[in-house]
Amino acid sequence: MAAKRGQELKDHVSLPLPRNEKGGILITEDELKVAWEFFDTNGKGKLTMSEIKKRLQTFYKDITTREVKFLLNNQPEITFEELYALLKDNQLTNFDPVKEAFKVYDPNNTGFVDMDIVKSFFKELGYGDISDEDAKIILETADGDKDQRIGLDDFRMMVPFGQPHDPSASSTD
C-alpha cells in the first residue's frame, strides 16, 4: 500500500519541461517532424481527417471523428506548417506528453509497458508479427534501469519529445 501511495505521489510531481514563450509545452519543429512522418506515410505533405483517424485508431480505438476534427482545428486537412503554427504557441501548462503517450502502452494502468500491446501495435501498423525473441530485444533495449520491464522512466528515455529540463544546468553553447 505504501509503495502504491509513493508511486501516486511520484506521478503527481510536475516535471520541469521546456516551455515556449507563452508558458506552454515547448514543441520544436524537429520533434513535430518525427510525429508528422508517422502520420504522413505517403509523403504528400498534408493529412486528411480520415488519415489521421486511421493512424490514431491503432492507439486510441475509440477516437471519434469529432475529436479528430478538433485536432485539425475544424479543417478537412492540414499541412505540417499549419500544424506547427497551431502547436508552437500552445498554452498547455499542466501536461506531460510522455506520460500521456505511455498510457497508450499501459492501458491497464499497471505502470509498465505490456509487450502484447507492443506486438499488436507493430502488427496493426503493418510491420507484421514480432516474435517473442524480438519482443525480448525490445524489452532489453528499452529497460534503462534493468528491472526486466519498461516503466515510465524507461519510456521517457526512449522518446525524443517532452524531456525534462533542468533549469539549473549550465549551457556551454
Secondary structure as UniProt FT lines:
FT   HELIX           2..11
FT   TURN            21..22
FT   HELIX           29..39
FT   TURN            41..42
FT   STRAND          46..48
FT   HELIX           49..56
FT   TURN            57..59
FT   TURN            61..62
FT   HELIX           65..71
FT   TURN            72..74
FT   STRAND          77..79
FT   HELIX           80..88
FT   HELIX           97..105
FT   TURN            107..108
FT   HELIX           115..124
FT   TURN            125..126
FT   HELIX           132..142
FT   TURN            144..145
FT   HELIX           152..158
FT   TURN            167..168
//
